[in-house]
Amino acid sequence: MNEFYKLVLLFSLGCILSFSQCTSTGQGNGAKRSTEVVESKPQEGFAEDTVLIRKYHKLASEYLFQDAEKSMFYSKHVLRLSQKHQWAKGKLLAYNLLSTYYLLDGSYDVLRELSNETITLSKQLNMPMFTAHGKRFLGESYSEYRQWDSSRINYEHAIQIFTQLKADSSLALSIENLGNCYREKSRYDVAMKLYNQSYKMFDKMNSDWGRATVLQSIGYMNVRTANYAVAEKYFLQSIALFRKIQNRYGELNCLNDLSNIYYYQKKYDKSIEAGLRALTYSKIYHSTQQTNWALVTLSRSYKAKEMYDVALNYSQAVNYTRRMIHDETIKRQYTMYQLMYDNELMDSEIQQKIISEQRTVQRFLIGFSCLVILFAIFLWFNNKKLRRKNAEIQAALIEGQTIERKRVAAELHDHLGGTLASLNWYLYGIDKKVLSAEEQKIYESVHQMVGAAYKEVRSLSHNLMPAELEEHGLIMALQRLISKLNENKNIAFTFNQKGMNNRLNNKIEFELYSIVLELTNNIIKHSGATEATVDLTENLKTIVLVVSDNGTGMIEPSRQGVGLRNIKSRVESLHGKIQIHSEDQNGIRVEIEIPKVIIK
Protein backbone atom coordinates (compact mmCIF):
# COMPACT_ATOMS: atom_id res chain seq x y z
CA MET A 1 0.00 0.00 0.00
CA ASN A 2 2.85 2.39 0.78
CA GLU A 3 4.32 1.74 -2.67
CA PHE A 4 0.94 2.61 -4.19
CA TYR A 5 0.92 5.94 -2.27
CA LYS A 6 4.39 6.74 -3.57
CA LEU A 7 3.34 6.08 -7.16
CA VAL A 8 0.22 8.26 -6.73
CA LEU A 9 2.25 11.13 -5.26
CA LEU A 10 4.93 10.89 -7.96
CA PHE A 11 2.27 10.97 -10.67
CA SER A 12 0.61 13.98 -8.99
CA LEU A 13 3.93 15.81 -8.81
CA GLY A 14 4.54 15.14 -12.52
CA CYS A 15 1.11 16.56 -13.42
CA ILE A 16 1.68 19.61 -11.25
CA LEU A 17 5.09 20.30 -12.79
CA SER A 18 3.63 19.87 -16.27
CA PHE A 19 0.81 22.25 -15.44
CA SER A 20 3.24 24.79 -13.97
CA GLN A 21 5.29 24.76 -17.19
CA CYS A 22 2.15 25.28 -19.26
CA THR A 23 1.04 28.16 -17.10
CA SER A 24 4.40 29.90 -16.99
CA THR A 25 4.73 29.63 -20.76
CA GLY A 26 1.35 31.26 -21.28
CA GLN A 27 2.12 34.01 -18.83
CA GLY A 28 5.48 34.67 -20.39
CA ASN A 29 3.91 35.36 -23.75
CA GLY A 30 1.18 37.50 -22.23
CA ALA A 31 3.51 39.56 -20.05
CA LYS A 32 5.45 41.20 -22.87
CA ARG A 33 4.63 44.88 -22.59
CA SER A 34 4.80 47.37 -25.38
CA THR A 35 6.48 50.66 -24.56
CA GLU A 36 4.57 52.39 -27.35
CA VAL A 37 1.32 54.05 -26.34
CA VAL A 38 -1.30 53.89 -29.09
CA GLU A 39 -4.86 55.15 -29.33
CA SER A 40 -6.28 51.63 -29.75
CA LYS A 41 -5.55 48.10 -30.95
CA PRO A 42 -8.79 47.12 -32.70
CA GLN A 43 -9.70 43.50 -33.09
CA GLU A 44 -12.88 41.68 -34.10
CA GLY A 45 -15.97 43.37 -32.67
CA PHE A 46 -14.26 46.73 -32.07
CA ALA A 47 -17.03 48.80 -33.67
CA GLU A 48 -19.78 47.03 -31.72
CA ASP A 49 -17.84 47.28 -28.46
CA THR A 50 -17.21 51.02 -28.83
CA VAL A 51 -20.97 51.49 -29.21
CA LEU A 52 -21.45 49.47 -26.02
CA ILE A 53 -18.75 51.47 -24.24
CA ARG A 54 -20.52 54.75 -24.99
CA LYS A 55 -23.87 53.25 -24.00
CA TYR A 56 -22.48 51.93 -20.68
CA HIS A 57 -20.69 55.23 -20.06
CA LYS A 58 -23.98 57.10 -20.46
CA LEU A 59 -25.78 54.71 -18.11
CA ALA A 60 -22.97 54.90 -15.52
CA SER A 61 -23.08 58.71 -15.64
CA GLU A 62 -26.87 58.74 -15.21
CA TYR A 63 -26.74 56.38 -12.23
CA LEU A 64 -23.72 58.10 -10.61
CA PHE A 65 -25.87 60.25 -8.32
CA GLN A 66 -28.84 57.84 -8.24
CA ASP A 67 -27.57 54.32 -7.53
CA ALA A 68 -23.90 53.67 -6.73
CA GLU A 69 -24.03 49.92 -7.41
CA LYS A 70 -25.44 50.32 -10.92
CA SER A 71 -22.99 53.10 -11.72
CA MET A 72 -20.05 50.94 -10.62
CA PHE A 73 -21.42 47.98 -12.62
CA TYR A 74 -21.54 49.91 -15.89
CA SER A 75 -18.23 51.71 -15.21
CA LYS A 76 -16.41 48.39 -14.88
CA HIS A 77 -17.90 47.25 -18.18
CA VAL A 78 -16.61 50.44 -19.82
CA LEU A 79 -13.12 49.71 -18.46
CA ARG A 80 -13.06 46.03 -19.39
CA LEU A 81 -14.24 46.59 -22.96
CA SER A 82 -11.73 49.42 -23.35
CA GLN A 83 -8.98 47.16 -22.06
CA LYS A 84 -10.03 44.44 -24.47
CA HIS A 85 -9.22 46.71 -27.43
CA GLN A 86 -6.63 48.86 -25.63
CA TRP A 87 -8.80 51.89 -26.43
CA ALA A 88 -7.10 54.66 -24.45
CA LYS A 89 -9.96 57.15 -24.56
CA GLY A 90 -12.36 54.52 -23.26
CA LYS A 91 -10.01 53.82 -20.37
CA LEU A 92 -9.87 57.51 -19.49
CA LEU A 93 -13.68 57.72 -19.58
CA ALA A 94 -13.83 54.75 -17.19
CA TYR A 95 -11.13 56.20 -14.92
CA ASN A 96 -13.03 59.50 -14.71
CA LEU A 97 -16.28 57.73 -13.75
CA LEU A 98 -14.58 55.48 -11.20
CA SER A 99 -12.68 58.42 -9.70
CA THR A 100 -15.93 60.30 -9.15
CA TYR A 101 -17.48 57.19 -7.60
CA TYR A 102 -14.56 56.58 -5.22
CA LEU A 103 -14.55 60.29 -4.28
CA LEU A 104 -18.24 60.10 -3.29
CA ASP A 105 -17.58 56.81 -1.51
CA GLY A 106 -14.60 58.17 0.45
CA SER A 107 -12.11 55.57 -0.87
CA TYR A 108 -9.21 58.01 -1.14
CA ASP A 109 -6.40 55.45 -1.45
CA VAL A 110 -7.97 53.96 -4.57
CA LEU A 111 -8.79 57.48 -5.79
CA ARG A 112 -5.10 58.41 -5.62
CA GLU A 113 -4.08 55.36 -7.65
CA LEU A 114 -6.72 56.08 -10.27
CA SER A 115 -5.73 59.76 -10.46
CA ASN A 116 -2.09 58.89 -11.09
CA GLU A 117 -3.11 56.38 -13.79
CA THR A 118 -5.33 59.03 -15.41
CA ILE A 119 -2.60 61.68 -15.40
CA THR A 120 0.03 59.31 -16.83
CA LEU A 121 -2.17 58.03 -19.65
CA SER A 122 -3.69 61.42 -20.56
CA LYS A 123 -0.25 63.04 -20.78
CA GLN A 124 1.01 60.26 -23.04
CA LEU A 125 -2.01 60.76 -25.31
CA ASN A 126 -1.97 64.57 -25.05
CA MET A 127 -5.49 64.83 -23.59
CA PRO A 128 -5.20 67.78 -21.18
CA MET A 129 -8.87 67.71 -20.14
CA PHE A 130 -8.41 64.31 -18.49
CA THR A 131 -5.07 65.47 -17.04
CA ALA A 132 -6.90 68.34 -15.33
CA HIS A 133 -9.56 65.97 -13.95
CA GLY A 134 -6.82 63.69 -12.64
CA LYS A 135 -5.14 66.67 -10.94
CA ARG A 136 -8.44 67.68 -9.35
CA PHE A 137 -9.09 64.19 -8.00
CA LEU A 138 -5.50 63.98 -6.75
CA GLY A 139 -6.06 67.28 -4.93
CA GLU A 140 -9.14 65.74 -3.24
CA SER A 141 -7.04 62.78 -2.10
CA TYR A 142 -4.24 64.94 -0.67
CA SER A 143 -6.81 67.16 1.06
CA GLU A 144 -8.37 64.18 2.82
CA TYR A 145 -4.96 63.27 4.27
CA ARG A 146 -4.36 66.92 5.28
CA GLN A 147 -1.45 67.39 2.89
CA TRP A 148 -2.55 70.92 2.17
CA ASP A 149 0.31 72.14 0.00
CA SER A 150 0.13 69.14 -2.31
CA SER A 151 -3.64 69.48 -2.48
CA ARG A 152 -3.49 73.20 -3.31
CA ILE A 153 -0.83 72.71 -6.01
CA ASN A 154 -2.91 70.06 -7.78
CA TYR A 155 -6.07 72.17 -7.60
CA GLU A 156 -4.21 75.16 -9.04
CA HIS A 157 -2.83 73.03 -11.89
CA ALA A 158 -6.35 71.79 -12.67
CA ILE A 159 -7.72 75.37 -12.59
CA GLN A 160 -4.98 76.51 -14.96
CA ILE A 161 -5.73 73.77 -17.50
CA PHE A 162 -9.52 74.19 -17.27
CA THR A 163 -9.07 77.95 -17.81
CA GLN A 164 -7.02 77.35 -20.95
CA LEU A 165 -9.60 74.87 -22.26
CA LYS A 166 -12.50 77.17 -21.29
CA ALA A 167 -14.16 74.29 -19.45
CA ASP A 168 -16.29 76.56 -17.27
CA SER A 169 -18.22 73.93 -15.32
CA SER A 170 -15.11 71.95 -14.36
CA LEU A 171 -13.29 75.21 -13.61
CA ALA A 172 -16.02 76.37 -11.24
CA LEU A 173 -16.00 72.98 -9.50
CA SER A 174 -12.21 73.09 -9.07
CA ILE A 175 -12.45 76.59 -7.57
CA GLU A 176 -15.02 75.28 -5.08
CA ASN A 177 -12.71 72.36 -4.25
CA LEU A 178 -9.88 74.79 -3.60
CA GLY A 179 -12.24 76.69 -1.30
CA ASN A 180 -12.87 73.46 0.61
CA CYS A 181 -9.12 73.07 1.01
CA TYR A 182 -8.81 76.52 2.58
CA ARG A 183 -11.89 75.82 4.70
CA GLU A 184 -10.25 72.74 6.21
CA LYS A 185 -7.20 74.90 7.00
CA SER A 186 -9.59 77.31 8.84
CA ARG A 187 -8.85 80.04 6.26
CA TYR A 188 -12.51 80.94 6.10
CA ASP A 189 -12.07 84.37 4.50
CA VAL A 190 -10.18 82.91 1.52
CA ALA A 191 -12.60 79.98 1.31
CA MET A 192 -15.63 82.31 1.17
CA LYS A 193 -14.10 84.36 -1.67
CA LEU A 194 -13.56 81.19 -3.67
CA TYR A 195 -17.08 79.96 -2.92
CA ASN A 196 -18.55 83.26 -4.12
CA GLN A 197 -16.46 83.10 -7.30
CA SER A 198 -17.57 79.52 -7.97
CA TYR A 199 -21.25 80.31 -7.25
CA LYS A 200 -21.24 83.24 -9.68
CA MET A 201 -19.81 81.01 -12.41
CA PHE A 202 -22.42 78.30 -11.80
CA ASP A 203 -25.15 80.96 -11.63
CA LYS A 204 -24.04 82.35 -14.99
CA MET A 205 -24.28 78.83 -16.45
CA ASN A 206 -27.69 78.40 -14.74
CA SER A 207 -26.42 75.17 -13.14
CA ASP A 208 -28.67 74.09 -10.25
CA TRP A 209 -26.26 71.26 -9.45
CA GLY A 210 -23.31 73.65 -9.18
CA ARG A 211 -25.26 76.12 -7.04
CA ALA A 212 -26.39 73.29 -4.75
CA THR A 213 -22.84 71.98 -4.19
CA VAL A 214 -21.47 75.45 -3.37
CA LEU A 215 -24.35 76.16 -0.95
CA GLN A 216 -23.68 72.85 0.80
CA SER A 217 -19.98 73.67 1.11
CA ILE A 218 -20.79 77.09 2.60
CA GLY A 219 -23.24 75.42 4.98
CA TYR A 220 -20.57 73.02 6.18
CA MET A 221 -18.18 75.92 6.72
CA ASN A 222 -20.77 77.47 9.04
CA VAL A 223 -21.03 74.14 10.88
CA ARG A 224 -17.28 74.30 11.53
CA THR A 225 -17.69 77.82 12.98
CA ALA A 226 -20.75 76.72 15.04
CA ASN A 227 -23.14 79.02 13.12
CA TYR A 228 -25.79 76.31 13.02
CA ALA A 229 -28.76 78.50 12.16
CA VAL A 230 -26.92 79.94 9.14
CA ALA A 231 -25.75 76.46 8.14
CA GLU A 232 -29.36 75.19 8.30
CA LYS A 233 -30.47 77.89 5.85
CA TYR A 234 -27.79 76.94 3.32
CA PHE A 235 -28.46 73.20 3.65
CA LEU A 236 -32.21 73.66 3.10
CA GLN A 237 -31.51 75.73 -0.04
CA SER A 238 -29.10 73.06 -1.28
CA ILE A 239 -31.60 70.24 -0.61
CA ALA A 240 -34.28 72.10 -2.55
CA LEU A 241 -31.99 72.41 -5.58
CA PHE A 242 -30.85 68.78 -5.42
CA ARG A 243 -34.49 67.65 -5.15
CA LYS A 244 -35.38 69.84 -8.13
CA ILE A 245 -32.83 68.10 -10.37
CA GLN A 246 -33.52 64.68 -8.75
CA ASN A 247 -29.95 64.26 -7.54
CA ARG A 248 -30.40 61.55 -4.92
CA TYR A 249 -26.81 61.54 -3.64
CA GLY A 250 -26.72 65.32 -3.19
CA GLU A 251 -30.01 65.35 -1.27
CA LEU A 252 -28.88 62.39 0.84
CA ASN A 253 -25.56 64.03 1.71
CA CYS A 254 -27.26 67.31 2.66
CA LEU A 255 -29.85 65.49 4.78
CA ASN A 256 -27.06 63.90 6.80
CA ASP A 257 -25.48 67.34 7.33
CA LEU A 258 -28.86 68.79 8.26
CA SER A 259 -29.56 65.99 10.73
CA ASN A 260 -26.17 66.64 12.31
CA ILE A 261 -26.74 70.38 12.90
CA TYR A 262 -30.22 69.73 14.30
CA TYR A 263 -28.53 67.47 16.83
CA TYR A 264 -26.07 70.22 17.76
CA GLN A 265 -29.02 72.62 18.15
CA LYS A 266 -30.75 70.03 20.41
CA LYS A 267 -33.66 69.81 17.95
CA TYR A 268 -33.70 66.06 18.32
CA ASP A 269 -37.04 65.38 16.64
CA LYS A 270 -35.97 67.28 13.53
CA SER A 271 -32.60 65.52 13.65
CA ILE A 272 -34.33 62.13 13.73
CA GLU A 273 -36.69 63.11 10.91
CA ALA A 274 -33.82 64.20 8.65
CA GLY A 275 -31.72 61.21 9.68
CA LEU A 276 -34.48 58.72 8.83
CA ARG A 277 -34.91 60.29 5.40
CA ALA A 278 -31.14 60.13 4.86
CA LEU A 279 -31.10 56.49 5.97
CA THR A 280 -33.86 55.62 3.47
CA TYR A 281 -32.07 57.37 0.60
CA SER A 282 -28.69 55.84 1.53
CA LYS A 283 -30.11 52.33 1.22
CA ILE A 284 -31.61 53.15 -2.17
CA TYR A 285 -28.34 54.72 -3.29
CA HIS A 286 -26.36 51.78 -1.82
CA SER A 287 -23.86 53.92 0.08
CA THR A 288 -22.49 52.18 3.16
CA GLN A 289 -20.64 55.33 4.25
CA GLN A 290 -23.74 57.57 4.07
CA THR A 291 -25.74 54.86 5.86
CA ASN A 292 -23.17 54.89 8.66
CA TRP A 293 -23.39 58.69 9.04
CA ALA A 294 -27.19 58.54 9.24
CA LEU A 295 -27.07 55.73 11.84
CA VAL A 296 -24.57 57.63 14.00
CA THR A 297 -26.73 60.75 14.16
CA LEU A 298 -29.90 58.74 14.82
CA SER A 299 -28.19 56.87 17.65
CA ARG A 300 -27.01 60.11 19.27
CA SER A 301 -30.40 61.81 18.90
CA TYR A 302 -32.37 58.92 20.41
CA LYS A 303 -29.85 58.72 23.24
CA ALA A 304 -30.30 62.45 23.90
CA LYS A 305 -34.07 61.83 24.07
CA GLU A 306 -33.35 59.06 26.61
CA MET A 307 -34.80 56.43 24.26
CA TYR A 308 -31.93 54.11 25.06
CA ASP A 309 -33.34 50.93 23.52
CA VAL A 310 -33.74 52.56 20.11
CA ALA A 311 -30.37 54.30 20.46
CA LEU A 312 -28.72 50.97 21.25
CA ASN A 313 -30.20 49.36 18.13
CA TYR A 314 -28.82 52.14 15.95
CA SER A 315 -25.46 52.00 17.76
CA GLN A 316 -25.20 48.28 17.00
CA ALA A 317 -26.07 48.99 13.38
CA VAL A 318 -23.29 51.60 13.32
CA ASN A 319 -20.67 49.08 14.40
CA TYR A 320 -21.87 46.53 11.87
CA THR A 321 -21.86 49.16 9.10
CA ARG A 322 -18.32 50.24 10.01
CA ARG A 323 -17.14 46.68 9.57
CA MET A 324 -18.96 46.56 6.25
CA ILE A 325 -17.21 49.79 5.18
CA HIS A 326 -13.84 48.26 6.02
CA ASP A 327 -14.63 45.05 4.13
CA GLU A 328 -15.98 46.94 1.12
CA THR A 329 -12.90 49.18 1.08
CA ILE A 330 -10.59 46.15 0.95
CA LYS A 331 -12.69 44.52 -1.79
CA ARG A 332 -12.78 47.71 -3.86
CA GLN A 333 -9.06 48.25 -3.50
CA TYR A 334 -8.45 44.66 -4.59
CA THR A 335 -10.84 45.03 -7.54
CA MET A 336 -9.27 48.30 -8.65
CA TYR A 337 -5.71 47.03 -8.40
CA GLN A 338 -6.73 43.87 -10.24
CA LEU A 339 -8.22 45.97 -13.05
CA MET A 340 -5.03 48.01 -13.28
CA TYR A 341 -2.93 44.86 -13.32
CA ASP A 342 -5.09 43.42 -16.09
CA ASN A 343 -4.67 46.68 -17.96
CA GLU A 344 -0.88 46.29 -17.90
CA LEU A 345 -1.02 42.69 -19.09
CA MET A 346 -3.23 43.69 -22.00
CA ASP A 347 -0.46 45.85 -23.48
CA SER A 348 0.82 42.72 -25.26
CA GLU A 349 -0.18 41.85 -28.81
CA ILE A 350 -3.83 40.74 -29.01
CA GLN A 351 -3.23 37.68 -31.16
CA GLN A 352 -0.40 36.38 -28.98
CA LYS A 353 -2.59 36.88 -25.95
CA ILE A 354 -5.45 34.86 -27.46
CA ILE A 355 -3.12 32.00 -28.44
CA SER A 356 -1.48 32.05 -25.02
CA GLU A 357 -4.85 31.99 -23.24
CA GLN A 358 -6.09 29.09 -25.40
CA ARG A 359 -2.97 27.06 -24.65
CA THR A 360 -3.14 27.88 -20.98
CA VAL A 361 -6.83 26.90 -20.75
CA GLN A 362 -6.24 23.68 -22.67
CA ARG A 363 -3.30 22.63 -20.51
CA PHE A 364 -5.09 23.75 -17.39
CA LEU A 365 -8.07 21.51 -18.23
CA ILE A 366 -5.78 18.54 -18.86
CA GLY A 367 -3.80 19.13 -15.66
CA PHE A 368 -6.94 19.84 -13.65
CA SER A 369 -8.62 16.64 -14.90
CA CYS A 370 -5.58 14.61 -13.85
CA LEU A 371 -5.49 16.29 -10.47
CA VAL A 372 -9.22 15.66 -9.91
CA ILE A 373 -8.82 11.95 -10.64
CA LEU A 374 -5.73 11.65 -8.45
CA PHE A 375 -7.29 13.70 -5.69
CA ALA A 376 -10.34 11.41 -5.66
CA ILE A 377 -8.06 8.37 -5.35
CA PHE A 378 -6.05 10.12 -2.64
CA LEU A 379 -9.19 10.91 -0.62
CA TRP A 380 -10.43 7.32 -0.97
CA PHE A 381 -7.29 5.87 0.64
CA ASN A 382 -6.48 8.64 3.14
CA ASN A 383 -9.82 9.61 4.69
CA LYS A 384 -8.83 8.35 8.15
CA LYS A 385 -5.62 10.42 8.19
CA LEU A 386 -7.18 13.82 7.38
CA ARG A 387 -7.27 15.17 10.93
CA ARG A 388 -3.57 14.53 11.47
CA LYS A 389 -2.78 16.06 8.10
CA ASN A 390 -4.86 19.12 8.92
CA ALA A 391 -2.79 19.71 12.04
CA GLU A 392 0.41 19.46 9.99
CA ILE A 393 -0.97 21.86 7.40
CA GLN A 394 -1.85 24.39 10.12
CA ALA A 395 1.66 24.16 11.54
CA ALA A 396 3.15 24.58 8.07
CA LEU A 397 0.88 27.57 7.43
CA ILE A 398 2.04 29.31 10.60
CA GLU A 399 5.66 28.57 9.72
CA GLY A 400 5.11 29.91 6.22
CA GLN A 401 3.58 33.08 7.62
CA THR A 402 6.62 33.51 9.86
CA ILE A 403 9.05 33.09 6.96
CA GLU A 404 7.04 35.44 4.75
CA ARG A 405 6.88 38.01 7.53
CA LYS A 406 10.66 37.97 7.89
CA ARG A 407 11.06 38.27 4.13
CA VAL A 408 8.62 41.19 3.86
CA ALA A 409 10.25 42.97 6.80
CA ALA A 410 13.69 42.53 5.22
CA GLU A 411 12.46 43.70 1.82
CA LEU A 412 10.87 46.80 3.36
CA HIS A 413 13.93 47.66 5.40
CA ASP A 414 16.69 46.79 2.92
CA HIS A 415 15.17 47.80 -0.41
CA LEU A 416 12.31 50.27 0.00
CA GLY A 417 13.89 51.81 3.12
CA GLY A 418 17.25 52.11 1.36
CA THR A 419 15.65 53.70 -1.68
CA LEU A 420 13.83 56.27 0.46
CA ALA A 421 17.02 56.99 2.41
CA SER A 422 18.95 57.52 -0.85
CA LEU A 423 16.20 59.79 -2.13
CA ASN A 424 16.41 61.77 1.10
CA TRP A 425 20.18 62.24 0.63
CA TYR A 426 19.65 63.36 -2.96
CA LEU A 427 17.18 65.95 -1.68
CA TYR A 428 19.79 67.17 0.79
CA GLY A 429 22.11 67.72 -2.16
CA ILE A 430 19.74 70.20 -3.83
CA ASP A 431 20.75 73.82 -3.30
CA LYS A 432 17.61 75.50 -2.02
CA LYS A 433 19.08 78.95 -2.58
CA VAL A 434 18.63 78.67 -6.34
CA LEU A 435 14.94 77.77 -5.93
CA SER A 436 12.12 80.28 -5.94
CA ALA A 437 9.98 80.74 -2.83
CA GLU A 438 7.23 78.56 -4.27
CA GLU A 439 9.71 75.87 -5.30
CA GLN A 440 11.27 75.95 -1.83
CA LYS A 441 7.84 75.26 -0.33
CA ILE A 442 7.39 72.33 -2.70
CA TYR A 443 10.92 71.13 -1.88
CA GLU A 444 10.21 71.25 1.87
CA SER A 445 6.90 69.44 1.37
CA VAL A 446 8.53 66.67 -0.68
CA HIS A 447 11.39 66.43 1.81
CA GLN A 448 8.97 66.02 4.70
CA MET A 449 6.90 63.46 2.82
CA VAL A 450 9.98 61.35 1.97
CA GLY A 451 11.15 61.53 5.57
CA ALA A 452 7.72 60.52 6.87
CA ALA A 453 7.56 57.64 4.40
CA TYR A 454 11.02 56.45 5.48
CA LYS A 455 9.99 56.49 9.15
CA GLU A 456 6.77 54.65 8.33
CA VAL A 457 8.63 51.95 6.40
CA ARG A 458 11.13 51.50 9.24
CA SER A 459 8.29 51.28 11.77
CA LEU A 460 6.36 48.79 9.66
CA SER A 461 9.38 46.55 9.03
CA HIS A 462 10.26 46.68 12.72
CA ASN A 463 6.74 45.69 13.79
CA LEU A 464 6.70 42.78 11.33
CA MET A 465 9.94 41.31 12.67
CA PRO A 466 11.58 43.43 15.43
CA ALA A 467 15.27 42.91 16.05
CA GLU A 468 14.66 42.95 19.82
CA LEU A 469 12.60 39.77 19.53
CA GLU A 470 15.48 37.65 18.30
CA GLU A 471 18.29 39.43 20.17
CA HIS A 472 16.74 40.27 23.55
CA GLY A 473 13.53 38.28 23.72
CA LEU A 474 9.79 38.75 23.95
CA ILE A 475 9.67 41.17 26.90
CA MET A 476 11.86 43.86 25.34
CA ALA A 477 10.07 43.46 21.99
CA LEU A 478 6.67 43.97 23.64
CA GLN A 479 7.93 46.94 25.64
CA ARG A 480 9.16 48.53 22.41
CA LEU A 481 5.85 47.76 20.66
CA ILE A 482 3.74 49.29 23.44
CA SER A 483 5.99 52.34 23.47
CA LYS A 484 5.45 52.80 19.72
CA LEU A 485 1.69 52.31 20.08
CA ASN A 486 1.53 54.99 22.76
CA GLU A 487 2.95 57.52 20.31
CA ASN A 488 -0.51 57.47 18.70
CA LYS A 489 -1.93 59.19 21.84
CA ASN A 490 -5.51 58.14 21.01
CA ILE A 491 -5.36 54.98 23.13
CA ALA A 492 -3.26 54.60 26.29
CA PHE A 493 -1.63 51.13 26.22
CA THR A 494 -0.20 49.54 29.41
CA PHE A 495 2.11 46.52 29.52
CA ASN A 496 2.38 44.42 32.71
CA GLN A 497 4.56 41.37 33.22
CA LYS A 498 4.98 38.90 36.05
CA GLY A 499 7.80 36.37 36.15
CA MET A 500 9.24 35.91 32.66
CA ASN A 501 12.84 35.81 33.94
CA ASN A 502 14.00 33.36 31.26
CA ARG A 503 13.79 33.34 27.48
CA LEU A 504 11.07 31.16 25.96
CA ASN A 505 11.21 28.89 22.95
CA ASN A 506 11.76 30.93 19.73
CA LYS A 507 8.50 29.73 18.21
CA ILE A 508 6.51 30.64 21.34
CA GLU A 509 8.07 34.10 21.53
CA PHE A 510 7.34 34.82 17.88
CA GLU A 511 3.75 33.54 18.06
CA LEU A 512 3.00 35.49 21.26
CA TYR A 513 4.44 38.65 19.72
CA SER A 514 2.34 38.12 16.56
CA ILE A 515 -0.80 37.56 18.65
CA VAL A 516 -0.22 40.78 20.63
CA LEU A 517 0.45 42.70 17.40
CA GLU A 518 -2.80 41.42 15.84
CA LEU A 519 -4.90 42.14 18.93
CA THR A 520 -3.52 45.65 19.45
CA ASN A 521 -4.11 46.44 15.77
CA ASN A 522 -7.73 45.28 16.21
CA ILE A 523 -8.08 47.55 19.25
CA ILE A 524 -6.78 50.56 17.32
CA LYS A 525 -8.99 49.90 14.27
CA HIS A 526 -12.26 48.66 15.73
CA SER A 527 -12.61 49.07 19.50
CA GLY A 528 -13.21 52.79 19.98
CA ALA A 529 -11.33 52.40 23.27
CA THR A 530 -9.34 54.97 25.24
CA GLU A 531 -7.36 52.48 27.37
CA ALA A 532 -5.94 49.02 26.72
CA THR A 533 -3.81 46.60 28.74
CA VAL A 534 -1.45 43.76 27.84
CA ASP A 535 -0.69 41.37 30.76
CA LEU A 536 1.91 38.59 30.44
CA THR A 537 2.22 36.18 33.38
CA GLU A 538 4.52 33.19 33.89
CA ASN A 539 3.05 30.38 35.99
CA LEU A 540 4.63 27.10 36.99
CA LYS A 541 3.69 25.26 33.79
CA THR A 542 1.98 27.83 31.60
CA ILE A 543 2.26 31.29 30.15
CA VAL A 544 -0.90 33.44 30.34
CA LEU A 545 -1.47 36.38 28.00
CA VAL A 546 -4.43 38.73 28.63
CA VAL A 547 -5.26 41.62 26.28
CA SER A 548 -8.20 43.87 27.22
CA ASP A 549 -9.68 47.28 26.41
CA ASN A 550 -12.53 49.54 27.52
CA GLY A 551 -14.09 49.92 24.07
CA THR A 552 -17.43 48.95 22.56
CA GLY A 553 -16.79 45.23 22.61
CA MET A 554 -17.55 42.71 19.89
CA ILE A 555 -21.04 43.25 18.46
CA GLU A 556 -21.47 39.67 17.17
CA PRO A 557 -18.95 37.25 18.76
CA SER A 558 -20.06 34.54 16.32
CA ARG A 559 -18.89 36.68 13.34
CA GLN A 560 -15.12 36.58 13.65
CA GLY A 561 -12.79 38.03 11.07
CA VAL A 562 -9.59 36.69 9.55
CA GLY A 563 -7.52 38.26 12.33
CA LEU A 564 -9.17 36.29 15.14
CA ARG A 565 -9.08 33.09 13.10
CA ASN A 566 -5.32 33.57 12.59
CA ILE A 567 -4.90 34.12 16.34
CA LYS A 568 -6.80 30.90 17.10
CA SER A 569 -4.63 29.02 14.62
CA ARG A 570 -1.47 30.33 16.31
CA VAL A 571 -2.79 29.34 19.75
CA GLU A 572 -3.65 25.85 18.50
CA SER A 573 -0.16 25.49 17.01
CA LEU A 574 1.20 26.14 20.53
CA HIS A 575 -1.23 23.56 22.04
CA GLY A 576 -2.87 26.35 24.02
CA LYS A 577 -6.40 27.57 24.62
CA ILE A 578 -8.12 30.91 24.10
CA GLN A 579 -11.18 32.57 25.64
CA ILE A 580 -12.84 35.75 24.39
CA HIS A 581 -15.09 37.75 26.71
CA SER A 582 -17.04 40.68 25.28
CA GLU A 583 -19.76 42.96 26.65
CA ASP A 584 -21.41 45.93 24.99
CA GLN A 585 -19.73 49.19 26.04
CA ASN A 586 -17.43 47.27 28.44
CA GLY A 587 -14.77 46.30 25.97
CA ILE A 588 -13.28 42.96 25.04
CA ARG A 589 -10.96 40.66 27.02
CA VAL A 590 -8.91 37.95 25.31
CA GLU A 591 -7.29 35.32 27.58
CA ILE A 592 -4.69 32.94 26.14
CA GLU A 593 -2.91 30.14 28.04
CA ILE A 594 -0.12 28.05 26.53
CA PRO A 595 2.33 25.44 27.87
CA LYS A 596 5.69 26.87 28.89
CA VAL A 597 8.87 25.87 27.05
CA ILE A 598 12.00 27.65 28.36
CA ILE A 599 15.40 27.82 26.66
CA LYS A 600 18.02 26.20 28.90
Secondary structure, DSSP 8 states (H G I E B T S, - for coil): -HHHHHHHHHHHHHHHHHHHHHHHHHHHHHT---S---S----TTHHHHHHHHHHHHHHHHHHTTT-HHHHHHHHHHHHHHHHHHT-HHHHHHHHHHHHHHHHHHT-HHHHHHHHHHHHHHHHHTT-HHHHHHHHHHHHHHHHHTT-HHHHHHHHHHHHHHHHHHT-HHHHHHHHHHHHHHHHHTT-HHHHHHHHHHHHHHHHHTT-HHHHHHHHHHHHHHHHHTT-HHHHHHHHHHHHHHHHHTT-HHHHHHHHHHHHHHHHHTT-HHHHHHHHHHHHHHHHHHT-HHHHHHHHHHHHHHHHHTT-HHHHHHHHHHHHHHHHHHHHHHHHHHHHHHHHHHHHHHTTS-HHHHHHHHHHHHHHHHHHHHHHHHHHHHHHHHHGGGHHHHHHHHHHHHHHHHHHHHHHHHHHIIIIIHHHHHHHHHHHHTS-GGGS-HHHHHHHHHHHHHHHHHHHHHHHHHHHHS-HHHHHT-HHHHHHHHHHHHGGG-SSEEEEEEE---S-B-HHHHHHHHHHHHHHHHHIIIII--SEEEEEEEE-SSEEEEEEEESS---S-TTS--HHHHHHHHHHHHTT-EEEEEEETTTEEEEEEEEE--B--
